[in-house]
Amino acid sequence: MKIIDGGITAAKGYKCASMRVGIKPSGSNRDLMFLVSEVPATCVGTFTRNKVKAAPVKWDMKLVNETKKAQAVVVNTGIANAATGEQGLESCKLTADAVNEAMGIAPEYVVCGSTGVIGPQLPIEKIVNGVKELSGKLSDAPEEAENAAKAIMTTDTHKKDIAVEFEISGKTCRIGAMCKGSGMIHPNMGTMLGYLMSDVNIDYDLALSTLRAVIDKTFNMVSVDGDTSTNDTVIFMANGLASNNVIDDKNTDDYKTFYEVLYTVCEFLAKNIAEDGEGATRLFTAHVTGAPDYETARIIAKSVITSNLTKAAIFGKDANCGRIFCAMGYSGAEFDPDKVDITMVSEAGSIKLIDKGTLPEFSEEEALRILEPKEITAECELHMGDAEAVAWGCDLTYDYVKINADYRS
């Protein structure tokens, strides 16, 4: 596998375009993105488990579960189209109808995505007119893919995208991917908004099970603020234009390659979201090792990176490792505290702050030096087995409160 240029349209048969249609009352950023596959693609997805689901989540869940194919994606920012009732679903239908009118693509093949403020109805005329205008501007140029990644941003400070190339059964295949996410990040079998476009030929059921497995170990191991959105969605489309032999068996080298590539792409995007958490100044990783099983390691790692007290300590470069130890303890996982070691690691070095369940003597000056860099990892060793898990988060800063205190303005 190698990283290449091209962003979301790097794979064969995909084009996109974006523009500002004025969904937000102020600003100059693009707020509508339109993407099309040359042919219908196998389409799978994972979604929020928040009981309050946005209209586009309901629309896309129906598409993924029933149609199982997609050929177009329309995403707007500024308004989430959540808590909008039947009118919200009607807005999704009108968006899909606009794609049908402009491109001849069946409405049931249109994925809808929204992000922004919960409650207001979409200015659907602006979106419908925008889709029609963008249909004449679709391109697979790298600069257009870059603009698309920017167009789906809300409070993100930078775009999050990647493109990779790999080989399956002697054929060159690609995945182009992008996502957005900065706040309201605490997914559960879903993600923020994520779109992965591939030209690989893969069986629907295998694609779905693989996406779920990969999401569970990447996007589902990210937390910024403990809030699970109403709109969390990740969509994977595969149009088969790479012409590889269909991947339909887990027990093959082709499948192993595909899994590893998809995991790498999702891990890259997940870490980007954690690093770009609202107001964040550093990426905070929890790596739990020596666990009796993966589930134990996963629960503990996620508990550590979601602890507000720990996140505040990371912001303050404070070697208060008792906060990490405490978060491990209330996680609900079973482990022996008297066996636990916790070591803080960065590019500046490492320092053990819990040794077999107790606080050892250490230099505050050395700890401060190690906690200074932009990326900090808590290595939590349980000494109970061979399983491990990784979770990604960020520090908790004054700016997080400022951003969310006036989010609508």
C-alpha positions in Angstrom: 0.0 0.0 0.0 1.2 3.5 -0.7 -0.3 6.9 0.0 -1.1 8.9 -3.2 -2.6 12.2 -4.2 -6.2 12.6 -5.3 -8.3 12.6 -2.1 -11.9 11.4 -2.2 -11.8 11.0 -6.0 -8.5 9.1 -6.2 -10.3 5.8 -7.1 -11.6 5.1 -10.6 -15.0 6.5 -11.6 -15.5 9.2 -8.9 -16.0 12.9 -9.4 -17.0 15.7 -7.1 -17.7 19.4 -6.8 -18.6 21.8 -4.0 -19.7 25.4 -3.4 -21.2 27.8 -1.0 -25.0 28.1 -1.2 -25.5 30.1 2.0 -26.8 27.5 4.5 -25.0 29.4 7.2 -26.0 33.1 7.4 -22.4 34.3 7.6 -18.9 33.2 6.5 -17.4 32.4 3.2 -16.7 28.6 3.5 -18.2 26.1 1.1 -21.3 24.4 2.6 -22.5 21.9 -0.1 -20.6 18.9 -1.5 -21.7 16.7 -4.3 -20.0 13.4 -5.3 -20.9 10.9 -8.0 -19.7 7.4 -9.0 -19.6 6.6 -12.7 -21.6 3.4 -12.0 -23.7 2.2 -9.0 -21.5 1.0 -6.2 -21.8 -1.5 -3.4 -22.7 0.7 -0.4 -22.3 -0.1 3.3 -22.3 2.1 6.4 -22.3 2.4 10.2 -24.4 5.0 12.1 -24.9 6.7 15.4 -26.6 4.8 18.2 -28.0 8.0 19.6 -31.8 7.4 19.8 -32.2 10.9 18.4 -31.2 10.2 14.8 -31.0 12.9 12.1 -33.1 12.6 9.0 -30.1 11.8 6.7 -29.1 9.0 9.1 -32.6 7.4 8.8 -32.4 7.9 5.0 -28.9 6.4 4.6 -29.7 3.5 7.0 -32.6 2.5 4.7 -30.4 2.8 1.6 -27.6 0.7 3.2 -30.0 -2.0 4.5 -32.4 -2.2 1.6 -31.0 -0.8 -1.7 -27.4 -1.8 -0.8 -26.2 0.3 -3.7 -25.3 4.0 -4.1 -24.1 6.3 -6.9 -24.2 9.8 -5.4 -23.4 11.6 -2.1 -24.7 15.0 -1.1 -23.5 16.6 2.1 -24.4 20.0 3.6 -22.9 21.8 6.5 -24.4 24.4 8.8 -27.6 22.6 9.6 -27.8 19.0 10.9 -31.3 18.3 9.7 -32.0 16.6 13.1 -35.1 17.0 15.2 -36.9 18.1 11.9 -39.6 15.4 11.7 -41.2 14.4 8.5 -40.1 17.6 6.8 -36.5 16.6 7.4 -37.0 13.3 5.6 -38.8 15.2 2.8 -35.7 17.4 2.5 -33.6 14.2 1.9 -36.1 13.1 -0.8 -36.1 16.5 -2.5 -32.3 16.4 -2.5 -32.3 12.9 -4.1 -34.9 14.0 -6.6 -32.6 16.9 -7.6 -29.8 14.5 -8.2 -32.1 12.3 -10.3 -33.2 15.3 -12.4 -29.6 16.6 -12.9 -27.8 13.3 -13.4 -30.4 10.6 -14.1 -29.4 8.7 -10.9 -32.2 6.9 -9.1 -33.2 8.7 -5.9 -32.8 5.5 -3.9 -29.1 5.5 -4.9 -28.4 8.9 -3.3 -26.6 9.2 0.1 -27.5 12.3 2.1 -25.3 13.8 4.9 -25.8 16.8 7.1 -23.8 18.4 9.9 -24.3 21.6 11.9 -27.0 23.0 14.3 -29.7 20.6 15.5 -33.3 21.8 15.0 -33.6 24.2 12.1 -35.1 22.9 8.8 -32.8 22.9 5.8 -33.1 25.7 3.2 -33.9 23.0 0.7 -34.3 25.3 -2.3 -30.6 26.4 -1.9 -29.5 22.7 -1.7 -31.6 21.7 -4.7 -30.4 24.6 -6.8 -26.8 23.9 -5.6 -27.0 20.3 -6.7 -28.2 21.3 -10.2 -25.3 23.8 -10.5 -22.7 21.4 -9.2 -23.8 18.7 -11.6 -22.1 20.7 -14.3 -18.9 21.2 -12.4 -18.0 17.6 -11.4 -14.4 16.7 -11.6 -11.8 14.2 -10.4 -9.1 16.8 -10.2 -7.1 16.7 -6.9 -7.9 20.4 -6.2 -11.7 19.6 -6.4 -11.2 16.7 -4.0 -9.4 19.0 -1.6 -12.2 21.5 -1.8 -14.7 18.8 -1.1 -12.9 17.8 2.1 -13.0 21.4 3.2 -16.7 21.8 2.3 -17.8 19.2 4.8 -16.0 20.9 7.7 -17.7 22.7 10.6 -15.5 23.6 13.5 -12.6 21.6 12.1 -9.5 23.6 11.7 -8.2 21.7 8.7 -9.4 19.1 6.2 -9.0 15.4 6.9 -8.5 13.2 3.8 -6.2 10.5 2.5 -5.9 8.4 -0.7 -4.1 5.1 -1.0 -3.2 2.6 -3.7 -2.8 -1.2 -3.3 -3.0 -4.4 -5.3 -5.7 -7.1 -5.3 -5.5 -10.2 -7.5 -3.0 -8.4 -9.7 -5.1 -5.3 -10.2 -4.4 -1.8 -9.0 -7.0 -0.6 -6.5 -7.6 2.6 -4.7 -9.5 4.1 -1.8 -10.1 7.9 -1.4 -11.4 9.0 1.9 -12.4 12.1 3.8 -14.1 12.9 7.1 -15.1 15.8 9.3 -15.2 15.9 13.1 -13.9 18.2 15.8 -16.5 18.4 18.5 -19.5 16.3 19.7 -17.2 13.3 19.2 -17.8 10.1 21.1 -19.0 7.5 18.6 -20.6 4.2 19.2 -20.7 2.0 16.1 -20.5 5.0 13.9 -18.3 8.1 13.4 -18.7 11.7 12.7 -19.2 12.1 9.0 -16.9 9.9 7.0 -16.9 8.9 3.3 -14.7 6.2 1.8 -14.8 5.7 -2.0 -13.1 2.7 -3.6 -12.9 1.0 -7.0 -12.4 -2.4 -5.4 -14.8 -5.3 -6.3 -16.1 -6.7 -3.0 -19.1 -8.7 -1.8 -21.7 -6.6 0.1 -21.9 -8.7 3.3 -18.2 -9.0 3.6 -17.8 -5.3 3.0 -20.3 -4.5 5.7 -18.8 -6.9 8.3 -15.3 -5.6 7.6 -16.3 -2.0 7.9 -18.0 -2.6 11.2 -14.9 -4.4 12.5 -12.5 -1.7 11.4 -14.7 1.1 12.7 -14.9 -0.5 16.1 -11.1 -0.4 16.4 -10.6 3.1 14.9 -13.3 5.7 14.9 -15.1 4.1 17.8 -11.9 4.5 19.8 -11.9 8.3 19.5 -13.4 10.7 21.9 -13.2 14.5 22.1 -15.9 15.5 24.6 -18.1 12.5 25.4 -21.0 13.6 23.2 -22.4 11.2 20.6 -23.8 13.1 17.7 -27.3 12.7 16.2 -25.6 12.5 12.7 -22.6 10.1 13.1 -22.2 8.3 9.8 -19.6 6.5 7.8 -20.2 5.4 4.3 -18.0 3.0 2.2 -18.7 2.7 -1.5 -17.0 0.2 -3.9 -17.9 0.5 -7.6 -15.8 -2.4 -8.8 -14.1 -0.5 -11.6 -10.6 -1.8 -10.6 -11.9 -5.2 -12.0 -10.2 -7.3 -9.4 -11.6 -10.8 -8.6 -14.5 -10.2 -6.3 -13.4 -10.4 -2.6 -15.9 -12.7 -1.0 -13.9 -14.9 1.3 -12.1 -13.8 4.5 -9.6 -16.6 4.2 -7.6 -15.2 1.3 -4.6 -13.0 0.9 -6.7 -10.5 -1.1 -9.1 -10.0 1.9 -6.2 -9.6 4.3 -4.8 -6.9 2.1 -8.1 -5.1 1.9 -8.6 -5.3 5.6 -5.2 -3.9 6.4 -5.6 -1.0 3.9 -9.1 -0.1 5.2 -7.8 -0.2 8.8 -4.9 2.0 7.9 -7.1 4.6 6.2 -9.6 4.7 9.1 -6.9 4.8 11.7 -5.4 7.8 10.0 -8.7 9.7 9.8 -9.6 8.8 13.4 -6.3 10.2 14.8 -6.8 13.3 12.7 -10.2 13.9 14.4 -8.7 13.4 17.9 -5.8 15.7 17.2 -8.2 18.4 15.8 -10.6 18.2 18.8 -12.3 21.6 19.5 -9.8 23.8 21.2 -7.2 21.0 21.5 -3.5 21.7 21.8 -2.3 18.1 21.9 -3.2 14.5 20.8 -3.6 12.2 23.8 -3.3 8.4 23.2 -4.1 5.6 25.7 -2.4 2.3 24.9 -3.5 -0.6 27.1 -1.4 -3.7 27.0 -1.2 -7.0 29.0 -5.0 -7.3 29.1 -6.7 -10.7 29.4 -8.8 -9.9 26.2 -9.4 -7.1 23.7 -12.7 -6.0 25.3 -11.0 -5.3 28.7 -8.3 -3.3 27.0 -10.8 -1.4 24.8 -13.0 -0.4 27.8 -10.0 0.8 29.8 -8.4 2.7 27.0 -11.6 4.5 26.1 -12.2 5.4 29.8 -8.8 7.0 30.1 -9.1 9.3 27.1 -12.7 10.3 28.0 -11.8 11.4 31.5 -12.2 15.2 31.8 -9.8 15.3 34.7 -7.1 13.5 32.8 -7.7 15.6 29.7 -7.3 18.8 31.8 -4.1 17.4 33.3 -2.7 16.7 29.8 -3.6 20.4 28.9 -1.7 21.6 32.0 1.3 19.2 31.4 0.6 18.0 34.9 2.0 14.6 35.9 -1.1 13.7 37.9 -1.2 10.0 36.9 -3.7 9.3 39.6 -6.3 10.6 37.3 -5.5 8.0 34.6 -5.4 5.2 37.3 -8.7 6.4 38.6 -10.3 6.4 35.1 -9.1 2.8 34.6 -10.7 1.9 37.9 -14.2 3.2 37.2 -14.2 1.9 33.6 -16.1 -1.2 34.6 -13.3 -3.6 33.3 -11.9 -6.3 35.6 -8.2 -6.0 36.4 -5.8 -6.1 39.4 -4.8 -2.6 40.3 -1.7 -3.9 42.2 -0.2 -5.2 38.9 -0.7 -2.0 36.9 2.2 0.1 35.5 1.5 3.5 33.8 4.2 5.2 31.8 3.9 8.5 30.0 5.6 8.6 26.6 6.4 11.4 24.1 9.1 12.2 21.6 10.9 13.7 24.6 11.2 10.4 26.4 9.3 8.4 28.9 8.6 8.4 32.6 6.9 5.8 34.8 4.3 7.3 37.1 2.6 4.2 38.5 4.6 1.1 39.4 2.7 -2.0 40.4 -0.2 0.1 41.6 1.8 2.7 43.5 3.3 6.1 42.8 7.1 5.9 42.5 9.5 8.7 43.2 10.0 10.8 40.0 11.3 14.2 38.9 8.6 16.8 38.4 11.0 18.6 36.0 11.6 15.5 34.0 7.8 14.8 33.8 7.1 18.3 32.6 9.7 18.0 29.9 8.1 14.7 28.7 4.6 16.1 28.8 5.6 19.2 26.8 5.3 17.8 23.2 2.1 17.9 21.1 1.6 14.1 21.2 1.4 12.3 24.5 0.8 8.5 25.1 -0.2 6.8 28.4 1.1 3.3 28.3 -1.0 1.3 30.7 0.3 -2.3 31.3 -2.1 -4.7 33.2 0.3 -7.7 33.4 -2.7 -10.1 32.9 -2.4 -11.4 29.3 -1.4 -10.5 25.7 -4.4 -8.4 24.5 -4.1 -4.7 23.8 -6.1 -1.7 22.5 -5.5 1.9 21.5 -7.8 4.9 22.0 -7.2 8.5 20.9 -8.4 11.8 22.5 -7.2 15.3 23.2 -6.7 17.7 26.0 -9.5 19.8 27.5 -8.8 23.5 27.1 -10.5 26.9 27.7 -11.1 27.2 24.0 -13.4 24.2 24.0 -15.8 26.1 26.2 -15.5 29.2 24.1 -16.2 27.4 20.9 -19.3 25.6 22.2 -20.7 28.5 24.2 -21.5 30.4 21.0 -21.6 27.6 18.5 -24.7 28.9 16.7 -23.2 32.3 16.1 
